[in-house]
């Protein structure tokens, strides 16, 4: 699966409707109230012109001023009182129209924000529970684009476009009701334009949808490019690649520009087409009306027509051009929202890629870990990362994992953590298959430190407390527990020397700290829960030799009374391990203690000799590296 197909995975025929039904059920009363208020507001907004038409006929043609449901006894017979009465009615209707309009807009706003809050939180929660492979195959910027830009697109639809759609519908219905009350024969003539208008808009709608899908895809690609470049800004600067990256962003922006322009070009053609159709009908109706008043009923029409009827009738026809003008915007907004809904729904409609957390309780009795004929290969590839690996880490034993790039060292421990699911074989902890135990229990039992030492933007205290699985909030973790973990990880001293101590803000990704300081805090975070199993994945790869010595001393202390896996390209880090496994071509090529492996004079011995300065060993090492 690629970023380009990210939005095409929704299994719902109508993803937009599905999202609204799924998350809007509890808020439906707000939507109903808003729709009713918008309906009343729109209907009342047409009444003033109707009253003017009745007033013209009553004041100048001597006809009766009659309104349905209004007792005739309330209507004054004299001209001036009648004029005042009509003015009062119009003022009252105006107040009521704006009051119901306020209720409608507020109702749409409440409904929209509540449903979007639920969608945003629910979809993020579902996304973060997808297996790790999903994030390895899809760029972070594109996923953020879905959770942010596409959710905001729904905001515009639910809060504005949906309200406009109801306004358009009620404008058409209200106009037809009032026109029918004025002259039902002319109203039928106007109604005859509906199939033409519907056909034209359907034609535009069908051609606009794929263009909106392309806009969503290109926006995600642009966001991914921006996110990647800003995350790697230090690399860009170090290679003076600013111009090269400017060109790449420019290309991505041009692709987005072309997609937007193509969509907009099609959308802006729709409104003039609608206005042209209604313009033709308006001229035809005006001509027929004037002929009817001055001469006689034309064609098959019958009865009488007055100026007081024709003027408001033509006004209502003109009012119909406004919703038809906005109809293109509504369809455009709907297509955009539909494309966004498809991406939002598609992001998480992947049944086979969700991490399941149902399982038995993990009972730790020593922490023995065993890999039994484990096989694994990344989805979509035929190459096996490892094929039939078997070994055991006894309780409180330390296992070192070394090997060349791509040997599968990190992948092996990620299978233990169930970041990836093995294809065959099994991994057990004290005899319990990790696939059958609770995912939460499994990961709570394993303290994991990788080479990136990622820290969240916040305080040092918060970052260490993040590893406390028994606390609902980082503020609930006692200071003594945090300091104890920091002392064990060798971080307490430098933390207390900082002006704000444990309340020091580390910045985004911990950029205000050195690599060694970040690594020690990451170790403190991993052990604050006192887990029975530890995994160090290249935990010293980004620190200097002096810091490595400090961390090595702490690692020796940390591994006591714990089952530990240490992945390292610096062999000095695993020198004291109870057993070292050398991975090569998807299998265990060598195994043993440091001393035995050096005496064996194989791959490990060659790597060791190179790292201690014996350059003659390079000839036998060839192209191999020790980076993973």
Secondary structure, DSSP 8 states (H G I E B T S, - for coil): --GGGGGG----TTHHHHHHHHHHGGGHHHHHHHHHHHHHHHHHHTHHHHHHHHHHHHHHS------TTS-GGGS--SHHHHHHHHHHHHHHHHHHHHHHHHHHHHHHHHHHHHHHHHHHHHHHHHHHTB-HHHHHHS-HHHHHHIIIIIHHHHHHIIIIIHHHHHHHHHHHHHHHHHHHHH-HHHHHHHHTTHHHHHHHHHHHHHHHHHHHHHHHHHHHHHHHHHHHHHHTHHHHHHTT-HHHHHHHHHHHHHHHHHHHHHHHHHHHHHHHHHHHHHHHHHHHHHHHHHHHHHT---TT--S---HHHHHHHHHHHHHHHHHHHHHHHHHHHHHHHHHHHHHHHHHH--GGGB-----B----SS--EEEEEEEE--TT----SEEEEEEEE-TT-EEEEEESTTSSHHHHHHHHTTSS--SEEEEEETTEEGGGB-HHHHHHTEEEE-TT----SSBHHHHHHTT-TT-SSGGGS-HHHHHHHHHHTT-HHHHHHSTTGGG-B--GGGTTS-HHHHHHHHHHHHHTT--SEEEEESTTTTS-HHHHHHHHHHHHHHTTTSEEEEE-SSGGGTTT-SEEEEEETTEEEEEE-HHHHHHHTSHHHHHHHHHTT-GGGHHHHTT-----
